[in-house]
Amino acid sequence: MKLSELTRQALAQALRREGIGLSIGPFSVRLRSRIGYVADSLHRLYADYPLADDHQFHDFHIAVERPRGIRHVISPQALFLVDGEPPFKPLPLNQAYPFFEWGLNWCVAQYAHQFLILHAAVVERDGIAAILPGSPGAGKSTLCASLVARGWRLLSDEMALIPRVTERLVPIPRPVALKNDSIDILKHFAPEQVFGDSFHDTAKGTVAHMKPPAESIRRAGEPAPPRLLIFPRFAKDTEMKLEPLSRGRSFLKAVEYSFNYDFLGADGFRRMDRLISACDCYDFNYPSLEAGLDGLTRLWERTLAAETAP
């Protein structure tokens, strides 16, 4: 059963009572909330996700609720809870939905150590998976959303999950997080896509989310082989530059974007070495979305031609 089979009212009622289970890539998430912002955004952005069985094991038990006491009526807030405990301070009530997305990111990074985890977008097309690590402002989410709008499969906007026993990347497709100017850029670039509400005055500015394609969610159980590791950086008023990186330099840069490389110790080293060995690695500076898409598309075409050459 998919979430879309629930009406908005039925979803809100289930969230208020026993909560709902969502299958999100390799994870099962149990979510409760009495906050309308959460129900509204879930109904729009998670419509194609399968609901997890009520009696199955859930990796994360999450609630997004209003704090009790005077804050319930004066300067209303939202509280993020994991197993009944709040790991963060409350946020304004109107940020309840992005609080869920940010909190879920934290849960995966904090607890899912069966994977080596990189802070990166991951997309795939014709068997070639591209990993795009990036710091805030580098443009990885904007590039990711635009590639997905052009038919690439979304594995993740936020995390590359690298398992222990295979080099294939495990998908965790979720709504693509966009910030500030990127929101209007993507709405203009891909008006056919479904976008959630914009939430203003957050710690990251204005944020909104783009719904992942139903096909990406349907294929969430299909890992993809990494082939390209690209470090993007948006730099306005510069020339587009795609420069190959050595294995050693790529390894060190990738470690900078890992959430748990140190925690995994020698196993983290082995997994990172395996990843770097499987990929062609590049630094990529681009001055605009169009230039970024053009550069990545040409790189993908060359890589695909090399892969399929006799």
C-alpha positions in Angstrom: 0.0 0.0 0.0 1.3 3.5 -0.9 0.8 6.6 1.1 -1.2 8.1 -1.8 -4.0 5.6 -1.0 -4.7 7.6 2.2 -6.7 10.8 2.0 -5.2 13.9 3.5 -7.6 13.5 6.4 -6.9 9.8 6.9 -3.2 10.5 6.9 -3.5 13.2 9.5 -5.6 10.9 11.7 -3.1 8.1 11.5 -0.2 10.4 12.3 -2.0 11.8 15.3 -2.9 8.3 16.7 -0.6 5.4 16.2 1.6 7.0 13.5 2.5 5.6 10.1 5.4 3.4 8.9 7.3 4.5 5.8 9.7 2.4 3.8 12.5 4.8 2.7 15.3 3.0 0.9 16.9 0.5 3.3 15.1 2.0 6.3 11.7 1.7 7.9 10.6 4.9 9.7 7.8 5.2 12.2 6.5 8.7 12.3 3.9 10.4 14.6 2.8 14.1 14.4 -0.2 16.2 15.3 1.1 19.1 13.3 -0.7 20.0 10.1 2.4 21.2 8.2 3.8 17.7 8.5 0.7 15.9 7.2 0.3 18.4 4.3 3.9 18.0 3.1 4.0 14.2 3.5 0.8 13.9 1.5 2.3 15.8 -1.3 5.9 14.7 -1.3 5.7 11.1 -0.1 2.7 10.0 -2.0 4.6 7.3 -3.9 6.3 5.7 -0.9 5.2 2.3 0.3 3.7 2.1 3.8 5.6 -0.2 6.2 3.6 -2.9 8.0 2.6 -1.8 11.5 4.1 -4.9 13.1 7.5 -4.9 11.4 10.7 -3.7 12.9 11.3 0.1 12.4 14.8 1.5 12.3 13.7 4.9 13.6 10.8 5.9 15.8 10.3 9.6 15.2 7.7 12.2 16.4 7.4 15.8 15.5 5.2 17.4 18.1 4.5 20.7 19.9 6.2 21.1 23.2 3.9 21.1 26.2 3.3 24.1 28.4 3.0 27.8 27.6 4.9 27.3 24.3 1.8 25.5 23.0 0.0 28.8 22.6 2.8 31.5 22.8 5.4 31.4 20.0 4.3 27.9 19.0 7.2 25.5 18.4 7.9 22.0 17.0 10.0 19.4 18.8 11.8 16.5 17.1 11.9 13.3 19.1 13.7 10.0 18.5 12.6 7.2 20.7 10.8 9.8 22.8 14.0 11.9 23.4 14.7 15.3 21.8 18.2 15.5 20.4 17.7 19.1 19.3 16.2 22.3 20.6 12.7 23.2 19.3 12.2 25.2 16.1 9.3 27.5 15.1 6.1 25.5 14.5 6.0 26.4 10.8 9.4 24.6 10.3 8.0 21.3 11.5 8.2 19.6 8.1 11.8 20.5 7.3 12.6 19.6 10.9 11.5 16.1 10.1 13.8 15.9 7.0 16.8 17.3 8.9 16.1 15.1 11.8 15.9 12.0 9.6 19.3 12.9 8.1 20.7 13.1 11.6 19.2 9.7 12.5 20.8 8.0 9.5 24.2 9.7 10.0 24.2 8.9 13.7 23.1 5.3 13.7 23.3 3.7 10.3 27.0 2.6 10.6 26.4 -0.5 8.5 27.2 1.9 5.8 30.1 4.3 5.1 28.1 7.5 4.6 29.2 10.5 2.5 27.4 13.9 2.5 26.6 13.7 -1.2 23.9 13.6 -3.9 23.8 10.4 -5.9 22.2 10.0 -9.3 22.3 7.2 -11.9 21.6 6.8 -15.6 22.2 3.8 -17.8 24.2 2.0 -15.1 26.5 4.9 -14.4 26.1 6.3 -10.9 27.6 9.7 -10.1 28.4 10.8 -6.6 28.3 14.6 -6.0 29.7 15.5 -2.5 29.3 19.1 -1.5 29.3 21.6 1.3 26.3 24.1 1.6 26.4 26.5 -1.3 28.3 24.2 -3.6 25.2 23.5 -5.7 25.0 19.7 -5.3 21.2 19.7 -4.6 20.5 22.1 -7.5 22.5 19.9 -9.9 20.9 16.8 -8.5 17.3 18.1 -8.9 17.9 19.3 -12.4 19.5 15.9 -13.4 16.6 14.1 -11.9 14.2 16.4 -13.8 16.0 15.3 -17.0 15.5 11.6 -16.4 18.3 10.5 -14.1 17.4 8.1 -11.3 17.6 9.7 -7.8 19.4 7.6 -5.3 19.8 10.4 -2.8 20.0 14.1 -2.4 21.9 14.0 0.8 23.8 10.7 1.4 25.8 8.2 -0.5 25.4 4.8 1.4 28.3 2.5 0.8 27.8 -1.1 2.2 30.4 -3.4 3.5 30.1 -6.4 1.2 29.6 -4.8 -2.2 30.8 -1.6 -4.0 27.2 -0.9 -5.2 25.6 2.2 -3.7 22.4 1.7 -1.7 19.5 4.1 -2.7 17.7 6.2 -0.2 15.6 8.4 -2.4 13.8 11.2 -0.6 12.5 14.7 -1.5 15.3 16.9 -2.8 16.0 19.8 -0.5 16.4 23.2 -2.2 17.4 26.5 -0.7 16.9 30.2 -1.5 17.4 31.1 -5.1 17.6 27.5 -6.2 13.9 27.1 -5.5 12.8 29.5 -8.1 15.5 28.4 -10.5 14.2 24.8 -10.4 10.6 25.8 -10.6 11.4 27.7 -13.8 13.7 24.9 -15.1 11.3 22.0 -14.4 7.7 23.4 -13.9 6.3 19.9 -14.4 7.9 18.7 -11.1 6.0 18.7 -7.8 7.3 21.1 -5.2 6.4 21.4 -1.6 5.7 24.5 0.4 8.5 27.1 0.9 9.5 27.5 4.6 11.1 30.9 5.4 13.5 32.2 8.0 15.1 28.8 8.8 18.7 28.5 9.8 19.4 27.7 6.1 17.2 30.5 4.7 14.2 29.6 2.7 13.9 25.9 2.0 11.5 23.8 -0.2 11.5 20.2 -1.4 11.1 18.6 -4.8 9.1 15.4 -4.9 11.3 12.4 -6.1 10.1 10.6 -9.2 7.9 7.5 -8.6 10.3 5.4 -10.7 13.2 6.3 -8.4 11.1 5.2 -5.4 10.0 2.0 -7.1 13.6 1.1 -7.8 14.8 1.9 -4.3 15.8 -1.7 -3.8 18.2 -1.6 -6.8 21.8 -0.7 -5.9 23.9 1.1 -8.5 27.7 0.8 -9.2 29.6 4.0 -8.6 31.5 5.2 -11.7 31.9 9.0 -11.3 33.0 11.0 -8.2 32.5 14.7 -8.9 33.2 17.5 -6.4 31.0 20.4 -7.7 31.4 24.0 -6.8 29.2 26.8 -8.1 31.2 29.9 -8.9 29.4 32.7 -10.7 31.2 34.7 -13.3 33.9 32.0 -13.9 34.5 29.6 -16.7 33.3 26.0 -16.4 36.3 23.8 -15.5 36.3 20.0 -15.2 39.6 18.7 -13.9 40.6 15.1 -13.2 41.7 14.3 -9.7 44.3 11.8 -8.6 43.2 8.8 -6.5 45.1 10.1 -3.5 43.6 13.6 -3.6 40.1 12.2 -4.3 40.4 9.9 -1.2 41.3 12.8 1.1 38.6 15.0 -0.3 36.0 12.3 0.1 37.0 11.7 3.7 36.2 15.3 4.4 32.6 14.7 3.4 32.1 11.4 5.3 29.9 11.3 8.4 31.5 8.2 9.9 34.8 7.4 8.2 36.7 7.7 11.5 34.1 5.7 13.4 34.5 2.7 11.0 38.2 2.6 11.4 40.1 0.2 9.1 36.8 -0.9 7.5 36.1 2.7 6.6 39.5 2.9 4.9 38.8 -0.2 2.9 35.4 0.9 1.8 36.7 4.3 0.8 39.6 2.8 -1.1 37.2 0.5 -3.0 34.9 3.4 -3.9 37.8 5.6 -5.2 39.2 2.7 -7.2 35.8 2.2 -8.9 35.4 5.9 -9.9 36.8 8.5 -12.3 37.2 11.5 -10.0 36.9 15.2 -10.9 36.8 18.7 -9.5 34.0 20.6 -11.2 33.6 24.4 -11.2 30.6 25.8 -13.0 29.1 29.3 -13.3 25.4 28.4 -14.0 22.9 25.6 -13.9 23.0 25.3 -17.7 26.8 25.1 -17.8 26.7 22.6 -15.0 24.2 20.3 -16.7 26.1 20.6 -20.0 29.4 19.6 -18.4 28.0 16.7 -16.5 26.0 15.4 -19.5 29.1 15.5 -21.7 31.1 13.7 -19.0 28.4 11.0 -18.7 28.3 10.6 -22.5 32.1 10.0 -22.6 32.0 7.6 -19.7 29.1 5.7 -21.2 30.9 5.4 -24.5 34.0 4.1 -22.8 32.0 1.6 -20.8 30.2 0.2 -23.9 33.2 0.3 -26.3 34.2 -3.1 -27.7 
